[in-house]
Amino acid sequence: MKQSQVKESSTAELQEELGKSRKEYSELKMAHTMSPLENPLQLRKVRRSIARIATELTKRELNG
């Protein structure tokens, strides 16, 4: 998810997307452990997406 998409999404949508992304990341890590992924940069992309979403949720929580 891009930062602009994250800012436009509602809190409920972000929490749902965070859950999906974390599940996807764990599945990718498991698959990469078994046999190398065709594109290992997918891991980085998903991990950064998780960080963006978590950061925005924290920011919203602190601001009210």
C-alpha positions in Angstrom: 0.0 0.0 0.0 1.3 3.4 -0.9 1.3 6.2 1.7 -1.4 8.2 0.0 -3.7 5.1 0.1 -2.9 4.6 3.7 -3.8 8.2 4.6 -7.1 8.0 2.7 -8.3 4.7 4.3 -10.4 4.4 7.4 -9.1 3.0 10.6 -11.1 -0.2 10.3 -9.8 -0.7 6.7 -6.3 -0.2 7.9 -6.6 -2.7 10.7 -8.1 -5.3 8.3 -5.3 -4.6 5.8 -2.7 -4.9 8.5 -3.9 -8.4 9.4 -3.9 -9.5 5.8 -0.4 -8.1 5.2 1.0 -9.8 8.3 -0.5 -13.1 7.2 0.9 -12.6 3.7 4.4 -11.8 5.1 4.5 -14.9 7.3 3.4 -17.1 4.3 6.1 -15.5 2.1 8.8 -16.0 4.7 7.8 -19.6 5.1 7.8 -20.2 1.4 11.2 -18.5 1.1 12.6 -20.7 3.8 11.4 -23.9 2.0 12.7 -22.8 -1.5 13.9 -19.4 -2.6 11.2 -17.0 -3.9 11.3 -16.0 -7.5 11.3 -12.4 -6.4 12.6 -12.1 -2.9 12.0 -8.3 -2.9 8.4 -9.1 -2.3 9.3 -9.6 1.3 10.7 -6.1 1.6 7.6 -4.6 -0.1 5.2 -6.4 2.3 7.3 -5.6 5.3 7.4 -1.9 4.4 3.7 -1.8 3.8 3.1 -3.3 7.2 5.3 -0.6 8.7 3.4 2.2 6.9 0.0 0.9 8.1 1.2 0.4 11.7 2.7 3.9 11.8 -0.5 5.5 10.5 -2.6 3.6 13.0 -0.3 4.7 15.9 -0.4 8.3 14.6 -4.2 8.3 14.6 -4.3 6.7 18.0 -2.1 9.4 19.5 -4.0 12.3 17.9 -7.4 11.1 19.1 
